[in-house]
Amino acid sequence: MTKPKWNFDEIIDRTKSNAIKWNQEFMKEYFKYDDMLPLWVADMDFRAPNELINALRKRVDHGIFGYTVPPKSYYDAIINWFKRRHNWAIEKDWIKFAPGVVPAINFIIQYFTQPGDNIIIQEPVYYPFASSIKNNGRNVLNNQLVINDNHYEVDFDDLEKKCKEPRTKQFILCSPHNPVGRVWTKKELTEMGKICNENNVIVISDEIHCDLIFQNNQHIPYATISDEFAQKSITCVAPSKTFNIAGLKSSIVIIPNKILCDEYFAQITNLSIRAPTIFGAVATETVYNKCEEWLDELLKYLWQNFEFLKSFFADFHQNIMVFDLEGSYLPWVDFGKLGIEPKELDRIIKEEAKVCLDDGAMFGKSGEGFQRFNLACPRSVLQDALERITKALKKHIG
Ligand SMILES: Cc1ncc(COP(=O)(O)O)c(C=O)c1O
């Protein structure tokens, strides 16, 4: 039998590598508890593809690390990846740099809106959206997602109402949607986009999870829907979730509209952050050119982890609802029907089970009673976490 090229079951000790996910002091400060098995922040415990490690090593061996400019091959790698995997024909001039998607969202808010303007989000959603809006002195308008038949959907009437408010300037779309795991269909995206376009609301499409798609779902880049959609949107992507290189700070902002693009570039040039670091550029180019096979294997492993989690909870209790995972490695689980008060549920998981999950309430009030898991760990770690959680819950639900 041939040895598999990748071993996602391998346990790698990250506790001494300054990984935020495994840092007990950080967890203590942030969550109040420590000594926890971490399945929280969207960061994977898998060894990176060898092609990436070798490319970084080769660059280290060169021995000189001065100011750098990304080569044409960096842009080609991005263009080819999005063409190949997402059927999106991106032009080189549309591609701009950001040290992260969250910084990019902050820049876009600062450069294209004024204090006091409204920005729409759809809770429950990735919590830095709301904090970025508030920290910049803008107002959050929450077009809350609705649950229909155990499936999250968009309230289009409410979206329209919020877009029509005179000071509404932007809508931050999370596509795929963290934490509810939805991969929006073309029909849904088209409907959302039409409403925004009619009301001159610019769409910031955060597509950082676009490569992590399961089963028959298909990610549709928002800007591919029509030229009007492209011209009235800014898309944020990154190789960081797909290949677990968030520590290399190398995100990508795609702006087909020349006026918006020039303004964004002028501003980041002003801040002197217009290009990735040497290692960020090497990593981006390498993963997009050489690590596709690793990603395809990773997706299979993550899906098996999801099925494992789903059947574990199904065997344990019929009142725990695991939502379908169409995209991302962050399943969304509703514990609300267990009859435990949401704060107490979070305490039981963190303090008694000693597992660190992201409490659903962090993603907005509509997330109370939910918990967000992170499946990007060896299956034995996931099993350990699930056993700890169910053992602790048993004491409270009889
Ligand atoms: C939807 C979404 N956007 C952005 C980020 C973070 O992006 P970055 O680390 O590039 O700022 C995350 C991380 O989990 C995310 O889930």
The ligand as a Gaussian input file, in Angstrom:
#p B3LYP/6-31G(d) Opt

LIG

0 1
 C      -15.474000      35.828000       7.164000
 C      -14.080000      36.135000       7.614000
 N      -13.472000      37.242000       7.180000
 C      -12.214000      37.557000       7.565000
 C      -11.504000      36.731000       8.419000
 C      -10.130000      37.113000       8.892000
 O       -9.373000      37.526000       7.849000
 P       -7.899000      38.107000       8.090000
 O       -7.185000      37.216000       9.025000
 O       -7.349000      38.092000       6.697000
 O       -8.083000      39.500000       8.601000
 C      -12.106000      35.562000       8.892000
 C      -11.380000      34.707000       9.839000
 O      -11.902000      33.816000      10.411000
 C      -13.418000      35.253000       8.471000
 O      -14.035000      34.154000       8.900000

